[in-house]
Amino acid sequence: MSQRIEESGADGRPPGRRAPARTGHDAVGSVQGRRRTGLLVTLILGGLAAVPPLSMDMYLPALPEVTHSLGTSATNGQLTISACLTGMALGQLVIGPMSDKWGRRRPLLTGLVVYVLAATMCAFAPSAELLIALRLLQGLSGSAGIVIARAVVRDLYDGMRMARFFSSLLLISSVAPIIAPVLGGQILHFTNWRGIFALLAAIGVVLIALVWRRLPETLAPQRRQSGGFREALWIMRGLFADRVFTGYMLVNGFAYGTLFSYIAASPFVVQEIYGASPQMFSLLFGLNSLGLMVVGQINGKVLIGRVGLDKALGCGLAVIALAGSVLMAVTAGLFGDAGATPVAACLFVMISALGLVLPNTNALAMMRTPHAAGSASALVGMSCFVMGAITSSLVGIAGKDTAVPMAAVQLGSALTALACFVGVCRPWQGASVPPGTPVTSKS
């Protein structure tokens, strides 16, 4: 396959097949025009992939304020995160197959419109119960961005090119966790938590405009699935029957479990246990996101092509498990009252190492599914958000006065991801990529 924007044009048309003449912003007749279009598509896909971290991370500094404002418990406050994650998991299972049947643009635009409406209603929610329900709707609709962004990458790329592109998407989407909590913390200087949802609605409007004007359709009509709901289920059944695909899907899900347990618990751990201000929490959160971004770029620019994807993935999983073990020991008091510094250091190492895990699991899973990229993207995304919803709920079971539940959930997720990699993926058997799939790109 090995399709690239530079080779095939922005519409994913196979090389050698001339596209009809276009005018205006769709014109990509020159090499320079194709490169500009490729860069623009990359930025748009990165923005779509940033919808989940924007939806959650901008809201994190205000989470204690939400619980106080609505007169609810910390557990209910964390349920507003779990509801959004659950919605993103379930929404992908619907939108992914829809994009295989109807193309990428229509489901994406519909999802973004509903996302804007849900975010606007969240800004006026009078109770915690209604806010939880609206966050579920926000997650259902917002899932369109990430599931279709991943499917578009599979439409356009293959092999190492796809792995590098996922690292590029990680760079763009990692800017969101850096900026989002800082923006959220600063917004709280001028308004309350409701203003954060108003800003999320505005971001959704910008994405709608960009997709409508600049993102071309990448799934040609002859490549679309023609069946209905039953055929979609049959395709997903076939994907589950692929042991290696399922293994990488599980690794991806449990890796995200370490990330989302940190996202849900860190506002209370950092601010209420260790006494940091919302602004200081935002800075520490941004530093961890910066580490994730830098390691992701090392993976994409340095390691891919020199080190096997499975080797880089295994190294990242081992580092996360080691950091989780140390964090568990520190929070359990095995080293006495160690303070905030070692906790922050363990979290930095753990989150940074995800830069070796997330792009490579996505690439290795999607390499096996050129025939059903939307459905495969839905299952990969579903795994991470289901685990995110579960882990973000578990970290609040013991209340907000101890960091041990966060460390225990992160360690358990890391060890399970490592076990799935070794026991299900079995990379030493050489079955990561199906026969005939190119693993290097051609100029």
Legacy VTK file of the C-alpha trace (Angstrom):
# vtk DataFile Version 3.0
C-alpha trace
ASCII
DATASET POLYDATA
POINTS 443 float
0.000 0.000 0.000
2.505 2.639 1.271
0.283 5.531 0.268
1.439 8.984 1.257
-0.045 12.427 0.864
3.021 13.484 -1.092
2.649 10.534 -3.462
-1.082 10.264 -3.800
-2.519 13.740 -3.311
-4.717 14.901 -0.484
-7.652 12.714 -1.495
-5.738 9.447 -1.099
-5.931 8.713 -4.875
-3.489 5.945 -5.890
-0.296 7.086 -7.615
-0.591 7.049 -11.376
-4.310 7.865 -11.439
-4.739 11.517 -12.378
-7.170 13.516 -10.260
-9.666 15.817 -11.958
-8.711 19.466 -12.134
-9.536 21.443 -9.005
-9.696 25.096 -8.150
-9.399 27.218 -5.032
-8.115 25.636 -1.834
-8.415 22.110 -3.279
-5.795 22.740 -5.943
-2.759 20.555 -5.337
-1.267 20.550 -8.808
2.295 21.395 -7.807
4.702 19.569 -5.535
4.747 22.580 -3.227
0.938 22.586 -3.149
0.832 18.890 -2.252
3.314 19.442 0.565
1.285 22.331 1.928
-1.856 20.203 1.792
-0.052 17.351 3.541
1.103 19.661 6.337
-2.370 21.137 6.707
-3.971 17.691 6.876
-1.392 16.700 9.508
-2.272 19.725 11.634
-6.008 19.084 11.293
-5.624 15.419 12.259
-3.487 16.462 15.213
-6.199 18.878 16.302
-8.837 16.149 16.069
-6.636 13.775 18.074
-6.289 16.539 20.679
-10.057 16.635 21.361
-9.908 14.046 24.208
-7.020 15.677 26.129
-8.607 19.091 25.632
-11.941 17.800 26.902
-10.378 16.418 30.082
-7.134 18.247 30.839
-8.443 21.802 30.555
-11.088 20.813 33.081
-8.712 19.204 35.598
-7.577 22.304 37.560
-11.256 23.124 38.147
-12.234 19.648 39.350
-12.064 20.491 43.089
-14.045 23.680 42.387
-16.697 21.686 40.491
-17.254 19.407 43.489
-17.588 22.401 45.819
-19.774 24.433 43.440
-22.241 21.590 42.814
-22.126 20.339 46.411
-21.002 16.844 45.495
-18.260 14.387 46.460
-14.816 13.889 44.961
-15.984 10.523 43.636
-18.818 12.209 41.703
-16.355 14.789 40.459
-14.171 12.030 39.071
-17.277 10.431 37.536
-17.558 13.460 35.262
-14.222 12.312 33.806
-15.268 8.651 33.727
-18.498 9.546 31.906
-16.591 11.412 29.215
-14.175 8.495 28.820
-17.041 5.993 28.626
-18.722 8.075 25.955
-15.542 8.227 23.922
-15.199 4.437 24.128
-18.793 3.670 23.096
-18.925 6.387 20.462
-15.942 4.969 18.618
-17.662 1.591 18.239
-20.460 3.326 16.321
-18.569 6.038 14.444
-15.681 3.816 13.309
-17.845 1.385 11.281
-19.945 4.335 10.050
-16.810 5.895 8.579
-15.992 2.613 6.790
-19.463 2.672 5.226
-20.062 6.387 4.479
-16.569 7.826 4.320
-14.673 9.884 6.867
-16.088 13.401 6.498
-19.830 13.004 7.188
-19.547 11.129 10.522
-16.745 13.468 11.594
-18.670 16.677 10.953
-21.817 15.301 12.605
-19.864 14.296 15.704
-18.202 17.702 15.993
-21.527 19.539 15.783
-22.990 17.432 18.610
-19.769 17.956 20.609
-20.198 21.739 20.439
-23.816 21.470 21.617
-22.865 19.157 24.507
-20.017 21.410 25.671
-22.352 24.409 25.608
-24.922 22.592 27.746
-22.192 21.496 30.197
-21.458 25.181 30.826
-25.008 25.611 32.185
-25.372 22.301 34.095
-27.096 22.954 37.459
-26.239 19.636 39.130
-23.542 16.997 39.226
-25.921 14.338 37.889
-26.803 16.376 34.803
-23.156 17.310 34.271
-22.217 13.610 34.303
-24.900 12.876 31.681
-23.778 15.763 29.471
-20.143 14.711 29.776
-21.211 11.274 28.518
-22.781 12.955 25.465
-19.685 15.088 25.009
-17.541 11.956 24.995
-19.846 10.108 22.574
-19.655 12.910 20.035
-16.036 13.874 20.645
-14.908 10.335 19.873
-15.468 11.095 16.171
-12.310 13.172 16.072
-9.869 10.619 17.378
-11.332 7.488 15.732
-11.538 9.076 12.289
-8.133 10.751 12.596
-6.595 7.315 13.180
-8.536 5.834 10.249
-7.430 8.657 7.933
-3.800 7.932 8.828
-4.374 4.279 7.844
-5.961 5.401 4.570
-2.885 7.419 3.642
0.107 5.578 5.127
1.562 2.157 5.823
4.569 0.558 7.485
7.223 2.783 9.015
5.629 5.854 7.423
2.510 5.191 9.465
4.517 4.719 12.668
6.320 8.013 12.068
3.042 9.765 11.357
1.536 8.504 14.605
4.568 9.949 16.397
3.921 13.262 14.630
0.294 13.155 15.763
1.527 12.482 19.290
3.654 15.632 19.041
0.664 17.753 18.062
-1.816 16.143 20.436
0.718 16.324 23.286
0.691 20.100 23.026
-2.925 19.960 24.217
-2.117 18.438 27.649
0.638 21.050 28.057
-1.548 24.019 27.153
-4.929 22.788 28.384
-4.336 22.685 32.169
-2.461 25.991 32.011
-5.385 27.546 30.142
-7.810 25.966 32.585
-5.879 27.326 35.561
-5.701 30.810 34.046
-9.390 30.817 33.101
-10.184 30.253 36.778
-8.584 33.651 37.516
-11.297 35.367 35.468
-14.332 33.097 35.651
-15.415 29.767 37.092
-15.355 26.230 35.730
-18.281 26.941 33.406
-16.096 29.210 31.295
-13.866 26.222 30.504
-16.740 24.453 28.761
-17.541 27.613 26.817
-13.966 27.606 25.508
-14.241 23.902 24.579
-17.362 24.717 22.554
-15.453 27.468 20.736
-12.606 25.057 19.927
-15.167 22.647 18.488
-16.504 25.380 16.212
-12.979 26.054 14.897
-12.467 22.346 14.160
-15.772 22.170 12.287
-14.676 25.054 10.062
-11.277 23.484 9.358
-12.682 20.052 8.565
-15.423 21.507 6.352
-12.995 23.648 4.362
-9.718 21.763 4.367
-9.953 18.064 5.173
-10.594 15.999 2.016
-12.291 12.615 1.892
-9.618 9.895 2.126
-11.758 6.763 1.711
-12.665 6.241 -1.952
-16.227 4.938 -2.620
-14.932 1.644 -4.048
-13.095 0.929 -0.784
-16.105 1.451 1.495
-18.011 -1.292 3.277
-21.398 -1.910 1.721
-23.098 -3.955 4.428
-25.094 -2.925 7.445
-24.858 -3.438 11.191
-24.531 -7.221 10.936
-21.581 -6.994 8.581
-19.908 -4.425 10.848
-20.197 -6.887 13.728
-18.765 -9.650 11.535
-15.773 -7.479 10.640
-15.119 -6.692 14.297
-15.384 -10.376 15.122
-12.702 -11.064 12.532
-10.476 -8.388 14.069
-10.868 -9.935 17.522
-9.942 -13.321 16.033
-6.570 -11.882 15.014
-4.521 -12.702 18.112
-1.752 -10.221 17.370
-4.145 -7.334 16.679
-6.038 -8.136 19.871
-2.765 -8.234 21.797
-1.723 -4.777 20.676
-5.229 -3.485 21.350
-4.980 -4.751 24.943
-1.488 -3.328 25.394
-2.757 0.036 24.170
-5.738 -0.113 26.515
-3.780 -0.928 29.663
-1.103 1.632 28.779
-3.852 4.224 28.644
-5.006 2.904 32.008
-1.790 4.234 33.540
-2.344 7.573 31.817
-5.989 8.087 32.718
-5.593 7.000 36.327
-2.951 9.728 36.567
-5.273 12.247 34.873
-8.164 11.492 37.229
-6.204 11.321 40.490
-3.425 13.875 40.043
-5.561 17.001 40.702
-6.400 15.696 44.181
-2.999 14.107 44.851
-0.968 17.155 43.829
-3.287 19.889 45.100
-4.992 18.454 48.173
-2.418 15.954 49.480
0.757 17.865 48.613
-0.747 21.374 48.778
0.067 22.691 45.294
-1.946 25.559 43.812
-4.021 25.070 40.638
-1.368 26.994 38.731
1.489 24.857 40.101
-0.481 21.704 39.280
-0.944 22.994 35.730
2.796 23.531 35.354
3.672 20.056 36.680
1.035 18.498 34.446
2.439 20.391 31.477
5.984 19.220 32.277
4.866 15.590 32.202
3.104 16.175 28.897
6.264 17.767 27.531
8.196 14.619 28.483
5.641 12.496 26.627
5.968 14.726 23.582
9.788 14.695 23.549
10.057 10.914 23.922
7.424 10.476 21.214
9.552 12.550 18.846
12.677 10.577 19.736
10.685 7.489 18.834
9.541 8.936 15.492
12.700 10.769 14.392
15.472 8.582 15.827
14.337 5.069 16.751
11.917 4.125 13.945
13.938 2.593 11.137
16.869 1.855 13.454
15.140 -0.090 16.233
12.242 -2.475 15.700
8.831 -1.182 16.755
8.398 -4.113 19.137
11.767 -3.450 20.796
10.949 0.215 21.380
7.498 -0.761 22.665
8.914 -3.390 25.050
11.454 -0.913 26.415
8.746 1.657 27.071
6.551 -0.865 28.884
9.465 -1.985 31.074
10.261 1.608 32.074
6.620 2.297 32.953
6.416 -0.844 35.093
9.648 0.075 36.915
8.504 3.649 37.576
5.132 2.351 38.778
6.857 -0.009 41.229
8.923 2.816 42.700
5.857 5.083 42.905
3.935 2.387 44.759
6.744 2.005 47.269
7.001 5.774 47.806
3.272 6.393 48.279
2.946 3.357 50.584
5.551 4.926 52.888
8.303 2.348 52.467
10.824 5.209 52.354
9.172 7.261 55.076
7.618 10.646 54.366
9.413 11.249 51.078
7.360 14.292 50.080
6.201 15.426 46.672
9.510 15.350 44.773
9.918 11.568 44.318
6.218 11.229 43.468
6.554 13.912 40.789
9.729 12.274 39.448
8.085 8.837 39.137
5.084 10.332 37.377
7.353 12.204 34.956
9.257 9.031 34.009
6.069 7.001 33.677
4.185 9.493 31.496
7.253 10.250 29.358
7.817 6.551 28.602
4.334 6.393 27.089
5.919 8.204 24.137
7.496 4.853 23.223
4.290 2.906 23.756
1.319 4.790 22.328
2.456 5.504 18.733
3.986 2.057 18.299
0.962 0.111 19.560
-1.279 2.165 17.267
0.973 1.530 14.260
1.463 -2.187 14.943
-2.280 -2.743 15.386
-3.357 -0.689 12.372
-0.770 -2.325 10.082
-2.834 -5.509 10.215
-6.145 -3.899 9.190
-6.004 -2.136 5.787
-9.434 -3.581 4.911
-11.339 -2.066 7.871
-9.411 0.904 9.210
-12.450 2.563 10.786
-13.561 -0.550 12.687
-9.995 -1.314 13.765
-9.509 2.276 14.893
-12.740 2.019 16.880
-11.571 -1.118 18.715
-8.139 0.330 19.463
-9.705 3.547 20.739
-12.411 1.695 22.645
-9.785 -0.274 24.541
-8.028 2.817 25.825
-11.162 4.697 26.833
-12.801 1.687 28.501
-9.664 1.203 30.563
-9.534 4.938 31.171
-13.099 4.949 32.483
-12.413 1.956 34.754
-9.098 3.183 36.143
-10.264 6.773 36.678
-13.126 5.375 38.787
-10.885 3.027 40.792
-8.487 5.759 41.920
-11.293 7.463 43.849
-12.480 4.440 45.816
-10.301 5.144 48.866
-11.102 8.864 48.897
-8.831 11.823 48.205
-6.519 11.628 51.237
-4.019 9.087 49.919
-2.039 8.597 46.693
-1.808 4.813 47.134
-4.885 3.988 44.964
-3.436 5.997 42.074
-0.076 4.238 42.337
-1.693 0.791 42.693
-3.907 1.257 39.620
-1.002 2.579 37.568
1.266 -0.287 38.555
-1.430 -2.889 37.900
-2.160 -1.403 34.475
1.536 -1.291 33.553
2.186 -4.891 34.576
-0.913 -6.126 32.730
0.137 -4.268 29.568
3.572 -5.863 29.785
2.008 -9.304 30.297
-0.249 -8.852 27.232
2.754 -7.810 25.135
4.738 -10.882 26.122
1.932 -13.428 26.360
-0.463 -12.366 23.571
1.537 -10.360 21.014
4.579 -12.695 21.300
6.817 -10.403 19.218
9.652 -12.938 19.048
7.458 -15.067 16.735
7.675 -12.400 14.015
3.907 -12.122 13.524
3.572 -8.397 14.239
2.940 -7.520 10.581
0.920 -9.763 8.243
2.688 -11.202 5.208
2.982 -8.787 2.304
2.693 -5.632 4.406
5.513 -3.176 3.637
7.484 -2.102 6.670
9.644 0.558 5.070
8.599 3.551 3.037
9.728 4.378 -0.474
10.508 7.801 -1.742
LINES 1 444
443 0 1 2 3 4 5 6 7 8 9 10 11 12 13 14 15 16 17 18 19 20 21 22 23 24 25 26 27 28 29 30 31 32 33 34 35 36 37 38 39 40 41 42 43 44 45 46 47 48 49 50 51 52 53 54 55 56 57 58 59 60 61 62 63 64 65 66 67 68 69 70 71 72 73 74 75 76 77 78 79 80 81 82 83 84 85 86 87 88 89 90 91 92 93 94 95 96 97 98 99 100 101 102 103 104 105 106 107 108 109 110 111 112 113 114 115 116 117 118 119 120 121 122 123 124 125 126 127 128 129 130 131 132 133 134 135 136 137 138 139 140 141 142 143 144 145 146 147 148 149 150 151 152 153 154 155 156 157 158 159 160 161 162 163 164 165 166 167 168 169 170 171 172 173 174 175 176 177 178 179 180 181 182 183 184 185 186 187 188 189 190 191 192 193 194 195 196 197 198 199 200 201 202 203 204 205 206 207 208 209 210 211 212 213 214 215 216 217 218 219 220 221 222 223 224 225 226 227 228 229 230 231 232 233 234 235 236 237 238 239 240 241 242 243 244 245 246 247 248 249 250 251 252 253 254 255 256 257 258 259 260 261 262 263 264 265 266 267 268 269 270 271 272 273 274 275 276 277 278 279 280 281 282 283 284 285 286 287 288 289 290 291 292 293 294 295 296 297 298 299 300 301 302 303 304 305 306 307 308 309 310 311 312 313 314 315 316 317 318 319 320 321 322 323 324 325 326 327 328 329 330 331 332 333 334 335 336 337 338 339 340 341 342 343 344 345 346 347 348 349 350 351 352 353 354 355 356 357 358 359 360 361 362 363 364 365 366 367 368 369 370 371 372 373 374 375 376 377 378 379 380 381 382 383 384 385 386 387 388 389 390 391 392 393 394 395 396 397 398 399 400 401 402 403 404 405 406 407 408 409 410 411 412 413 414 415 416 417 418 419 420 421 422 423 424 425 426 427 428 429 430 431 432 433 434 435 436 437 438 439 440 441 442
